[in-house]
Amino acid sequence: MSVKEKKVPPKLNKFMHPRNPYRTPPSFKKLASVYPEFRPYCSYDVGGKVHLDFKDPKALRALTTCLLHQDFDLKVTIPDERLVPTLPLRLNYLLWIEDLLMHAAHCDASDVIVGVDIGTGASCVYPLLAARKLGWNLVATETDNINFTAATTNVNNNDLQDTIIVKKVDEKTVFQGVLDDADIQKQMYLKKKEANDDDELQSEVDTTPNPATTDNACKHTDDQSSSCHDDKKVKYIFDFTMCNPPFFSSEEETDTMKKSKKQRGEPVSSPTGSIHEKVTTGGEVTFITQMVEESHMLKNKVRIFTSLIGTKSHVKEIKSIVSSTQPTSLVMTEFCQGRTMRWGVAWTYEPGLDLCQVKSKKDMLTNKPVVLNVPRSLVSVYSIPSIWSLVNKWLQQLKVKVRVLKKNKYFISVNVKAFQATWLHQRRKKRQDKRNDEKVTCVKSEEVNFPDHHINNGKCYKRKLEREEDDECQEVTEREKKMIKLEECVEAGNDNKGDSVALGGKDGLNQVLQYMRNQLTNPHMQ
């Protein structure tokens, strides 16, 4: 009896961040030729191809340290029994944060960016990559003595002590005691002030004010961050926070195969890291919950809060936890690398900051936009405003609520809300209206043209017409059974209170699009 092999999930490299250099896998052969310390862990097949044993933690450590040196000129030492970071995932996370800052927060490349890494680990990989590749300043926290010592050594060995601060904190510390640390705030404040000659920066640094400038300075409170400038110009000392929290709640839960689904293959690489790096009381949900609660209390100190999520089943719960604090914007994303997927969450309390503008590569590739092609002959001037007036006319006919979000001569963004599926069965409605008109015309002609002694013939003709209409309706019903089922499905989502805003989801959107196509191909229907 043959044993059914478990399916190996496909690689997800095509969904990696576009700027991630490891979308193209590194050459092990090149690494082995340049780095003698990497060579002992390599094996060669008959074709000369180099293979690496990913089950060996020492091989993984050598691979990571050699890649850090080759690609980023970073000298990193990772102690035994400590977490060995996978670089593709770390870069996906950092590049996503860069997108949030540049595209959502509109930070300029010349701006001084300050971030906080909660639980940096022995490698201090996030701050080192952020400082060397992106030019950012980082505050890195660590609870373990061995990790703290190793992280500090790695920062010093790369001469990055001016841009990275490694802080030893208590085991239960997340944000409190870090974001409100007066010394850290002062150092980062001075970095930003030096880069802003106009002194626009307003902060909450707990320092003694200069008496000569006290009268002109802006005052801040814990409840509200006031500024001499309007809200759009308010800047924070900390631009972002990041965290790779311990995923598991117990040692038993760390066994990947016990959590795996039946169809999932064995893990490609061996797990690394100490117990305290992988396990925390309550798991990642409890850890992120504390992070969210503290972020709400310190919301005036950080522009964007983020965290990595290790388990898909926790994504929905964590999103609900963040939403409960009523952030001004919340976005989720996916990090794809190799055969591993992780998730990310980002939220902010800054008014007017829309994080949803940034979409993952996977989201952009899998959620393609629907397209409606409008011929030039349909409008006198072929422009965005003229096309919008045509589309708006159709939406008004459907009696949906339209709210314009942004409008100019090149682009129009609107929010459309429907309370009933008014776009369904348009042809049936028009046929029924036509029959009603014919029926009224027929009755009037009977009253006018038929004499009294022919009234019975008129009634017979009327009954005959009604029978023909019933037969035709039955025939139409047979042809449109599929459409009727769809209508029932759509109506099932309506709570009859006028609050249903997703009539059919994507199906509803495609139905509205088909309605518009019908308007284009059948001018008499307009």
N, C-alpha and C positions, 0 to 999 in steps of 0.2 A: 504494500500500500504506500503510494507516494505521498510525501508530505508537501502540502501546498506552501510555496514560498511567499513570504510577505512582500507586498509591493513596496518598491523604493520610490518615495516622492520625487517628482521632477525638480530639477534645479530652478531657482528663482532669480538667477542673475540678470535676466532681462528686465526685472522690476527694480533693480538697484538704482540708487540715486544717479542721475546722469553725470554728475561730477565725481563720482566715486572711482578712483583709479583702479580698484580691484574688480571692476566689471569684466576686465580681462584678467584671468588668473595669473599670478606671478609664475615665473619660470624657476622651477626647483633646480634645474640643471645649472642655470646662471648663479643662483644662490650658493650651490654646492661648490662651484668653481671659485667663488670670491671669498666665502666664509668657511674656513676649516672647521669651526665649531659646529656647523650645520651638516657637514659631510658625513659624519658617522651614523646619522639617522636616515640616510638615503639608501635606497636599493635600486638596482638597474635591471631592466628586462633585456631580452635578446636584441631588441631594436634600439637600445641605448636610452630609452626613456627613463627618467628619474621618478621614483615613487617614494612617498613618505608614509610612515606608519602613524596615522592620526590617533591610534589607541595609546600611544606612548606619550605621557605628559611632558617628558623631557624633550621629545621631538617638537611638540607644540610650542614649548617655551623657546627653543632655538629658532623656530620659524618666525615667531612674533618679534623677538629681539633683532633678528637679522633684517626683517622687513622694515622695522622702525629705523634701523640705521641706514639701510639702502635707499629707502624712499623719502625719509624725512630728516635724515642726519641726526637721529636721536640715539643717545647711548642709554639703554635701559637695562637694569638688572631686576629680575623677578625671583624672590626667594622660593625655595621648595615649599610645596604644600600651600601655595598661594594662587589666587585666580590668575589664569593666563588669558588676557583679553583677545578676542577675535577682532582683527582690525576692520574688516568690511562692515560689521555691524556698528562699531564705534564711529566710523566715518559717516555712515548713513544717518546716524543720530545727530552728529555735529553739523552736517550739511543741511539737514532739515531745520535745525535751529537757525542756521545762517539764512535760510530762505524766509523764515518767520521774521527775522530782524530786518532783512533787506526789502522784502516785498510787502509784508504786512505792517511792520513798524516803521518802514521807510528810513532805516538807518543808512547813512552814507558810508562808503568804503573808508573814508578818512576819519570816521567817528571812533572814539575810544570805547571799545566794547568791554564790559565787565560782567563776568558770569560767576556762578557758584556751583561747584560740583559736590554733591552730598555723597559721602562714602567713596572716596577716590580710589582706594585700593593701593596695593604695594607698587604697581606699575605707574600710577598717576597718569594713566594713558589719555584720558579726556583733556586735562589741562595741558599736557605736553603737546598733543596734537593741535589743540586750539591755539596755543601760543605760537607754535612753530609754523603751522600751515595757514592759520587765519589771522594771526597777529593780535589775538585777544588777551585780556588779563583775567586770571581766574583765582578764585578763592576755593581751595580744596579742603574738605573736612574728612577726618578719619578717627575712628574710635579705637582701633587695634594698635597696640604699641609697635609690633613688628611691621605692619603696613605703614604706619606713620614714619618710622625710621627709614624704610626703603623708599617711600615716596619723596621724603625730604632729600635723600641722597640722589635720587634720579633728577630732581629739579636742579640741585647744585651742580651735578656732573654735566648738565647741559647749559649752564650759565643762564638759567631762566628765573632765578630768585627775585629779579626785579619785576617780573610779570606774573609770577605764581606765588601765592601764599598758602602754605600747608598748615592747617590748624588742627590741633588735637582737641577732640570734644568728648563729652560723656556719651555713654551708649544710647541713651534715649534722646539725644539732641538731634533735631532736624534743622529747623530754621532759627528758632529762638536761641539766642546766645551767639549767633553767627551774623545774621543780617542786621541785628541791633548792636553789634560790637563796635564801640566807639573808635578803637584803634584801626580796625579794618575799614570802617566807613571813611575815616580821615584819609587813609592812604589812597583809597580808590577815588575819593573826592578830589584830592590834589592832582591825580593823574588826569581826570576829566577836565579839571579847571585849567590845567596847563595847555590842554588841546583846544580850549574854547577861549580865545582872546577877548571875546565880547562879554565873558562872564555871565552867560545866560543861565548856566546851571543853577537850579534851586535844589537844595538837599535837606536832609534831616540829620546832619552830622551833629553829634552831641559835643560841641566845642564851645569855648567861651567866645562870644562875638567881639569883634573889634569895636571899641566905643566910638571911633570916628565914623563907622559905617552903620552903627546900630539903627539910626533913624531911617536909613534907606533900605535896610535889609527886609526881606520877606520873612514872616513868621510862620511856623508850622506847628501843628498839633498832631496828636496820635490819631484823632478821629478824622481829620481832613487835612490834606496837603494843599495849602494855599500857595499861590504863586503870583509874582509881579507880572507874569505873562499869562496869556489865555491858555486854556486847557491843552490845545494842540501843541504847545511849545514846552509843556512840562516834561522834564527829563528825570530819570532815576539814576541813582548811584549804581544799582545792579540792573543790568538789561535782561538777564535771564537766570534761571536756575535749571539744573539738570540732575538726574539721579538714575542710577541703575540699582534698584533696591533688591534685597534678598527675595527670591521668588517663593521660597518654601516655608512652611510653618513647622516642619519636623524633619528629622533625619530620614525617616522612612519615606517621606514624600520626595526626597531628592533622587530616589531611584527612578530614572526616566522611564524604564520599561514598565514599571508598575502603573504609571499614569498613561502610558501610550495606548492608543487605540489598536484594535486587533490587526488592522490593515497597514499599520505603520511599521516601517523597517527599523532595524537597530540603529542607534545613533552612530554617525560616522566617526566622530571624535570622542576621546575620553573626557569625562567631566573633570574639571580642576577646581581648586579653591578650598579654603578651610571651611569648617562648619559655620562659623559666624558670618562668612561672606555669602553663604547660600541659604541660611536659615534665620528666621526672626519670628518672634512670637506673633501668631496670627497671620503670618505670611505677608505677601506683598500688598494685599488689600488693606490690612491693618496699618502697615507702614505708610502707604500712600494716603490713607484716611487722615493720619496725623499730619502729614505734609499739607494736605488740602486745608485742614482746620487752621494750621499756623499761617498758611499763605493768606487766608482771609484776614487774620489779625495784623499781618505785616504787608498788606496789599499796596500801601503807599511807598514801599521801598523797592519793589521789583516790578519790572514791566511785564515780563512773560515768565510764567512758571511751567516747567515741563517735567515729565517722568517717563521712563521706559516701563513697559508692561510685559511680563514674560509668559503669561498664560492667556489664551484666547477666551476662555470661559470667564475671566475676570474683567474683560474689557467693558461689557455692558454695565456691570456693577460699579466700576470705577467712574465711568462716565456719569452715572446717576449721582454718585457721591460728590463729584466736582460741580455738577449742575445745582445741587442743593445749596451751594454758597452764592448762587446767582452771579457768576462772572459775566462780564460784558461780552466775552467771546470764548468759545470752547471748540477745539478741533481734535480729531483723532486721526492717526495715520498708521501705516504699516511699513515695517522695515524688512525687506526681503534680501537674503543673501544665501548663496548655496542652497541647501535644503532646509534652512532654518528661517522661521518668521517670528518677528517680534512686533510689538505694537507701541505706539507712542501717544501721549496725551499732552496737550498744551492748553493753558487757560490764562486769561488776563482780566484785570479789573479796571484797566485804563479805558475811559470813555472814547468811543470812536475807533478803537483798534479792532479790525476784523481779521482774525487769524484764519478764517475759512478761505481766504484768497489763495492760500498755499495748499496745493493738492499733491498727493504722492504720485510717483511714476506709475504705480499699479492702478491707481484710481483713474489716471488720465488715459491709460491704455485700455482699460476694461469698460469704462463708462464713457462711450463715445457720444457726442452730441447728436440730437436729431436735427435734420436739415430740411428746410422748405425752400425750394427754388421758385422764385417769382419771375415770370417772363417780363422783359422790358415793355412789351406791347400793352401791358395791363395798366401802366401808370404813365402820365405825361412826362414826369421828371423821374429818372431812375436814381433815387437817392434813399438813404436810410429813413429820413422823416416821411417821405411819401409812401414807402413800403410799410412803415409803422402805422400810418393812418389807415391803410387798407387792412392790416392785421387787426388793428384796434376796432375797426368796424365789425369784423367777424366776431371778435370777442364780445362786443356789445350785443350782437345778435344772440349769442349764447347766454346772455344775462349772467356773466361771471364778474367777479369783483377784480378790477385791475388797479394796481398801485405802481406808479412809475418810480423806480429807485434812482436811476441815473439816465440822463438824456442829453445827447449832443448830436452834431451832424454826422458823427462817425460811429456812434454806439448808443444803443438803448437797452437798458436793463429794467425789467418789470417783474413784479410779483403778482401772480394770478391765483385767485382763490375761487373755487367752485363749491356750491352747496347742493347742486343737483346735476346729474349727468345729462344736461340739456343737449349735448351734441349727438346723442344716440338716436337712431331711427329717423333721421331727417327726411329720407325718401318716403317712408311710410306716412309721416306727418303731412308731407306735401300731397301725396296721393289721396289721403283722407280728406284734406282740404278741397282738393279738386272734385272728389266725389260729392262732398257736401254742396259745393257750388252747382254741380250738374243736377243734383237731386232737387235743389231749390228751383232751378230753371225748369226742370221737368214738371214739378208740381204747378208752377205758374202757368206753363203752357197748357196743362190739362184744364186748369180753371178758365183759361181764356178761350181755347180753341175747341174744346169738346162740348157739344150741346148736351142738354139734360138727358136725352134718351141714349147717349153714348157714355154715360158716366161709369157704367159697369165695365165697359171696355178700358176706360182710363185707369180704373182701379186694378184691373188685371195686368195692364202694362206696368203699373207701379210695382205690383208684387213680383212680376217677372224681372224687373230691373233690380229689385232688392235681392232676389235669388242669385242673379249674376254677380252682384257685389259680394255676396257671402262666399260664393265659389272662388272669386278672385282673391278675397282676403285670406281664405284657407290656403290657396296656392302661395301667396306671399309669406304667410306664416311658416310654411314648410321650408321656403328658401332661406328664411332668416332665423332659423332656430338657434344657430350659433350666436348670432348677435343678441338674441333674447336672453340666452344663458349668461352672456357677458354682462348684460344689463342687470340681471338678478345678482350677479356677483358684485357688481359695483354698488348696487343699492344695499347689499348686506353690510357694507362698510359705513353706511350712513346711520347716525344715531337719532335721526329725525328731530334734531334740535338745532339744525343749521350750523353745527360745529364741525362737520366732516370736511376736511380740507384736502384729503388725499383720496379722491374718488378713483380707485383703480390703480393708483401709483403710476408706474411707467406705462401700464396699459392705457390708463386714462389719458396720459400725455400723447401717446401714439394715436388714440382715437380722435383727440382734438386736432392733431396734425392731419389726420386723414380727412376730417371735416373741412379743413382749410384747402387741402388738395382738391376736394370735390368742388369747392367754390371756384378754384382756378380752372378746372376742366369743364365746369358747367356754368357758364356766365349767367344763364337764366335763373339759376338758383340763388344768385346774390341779391 
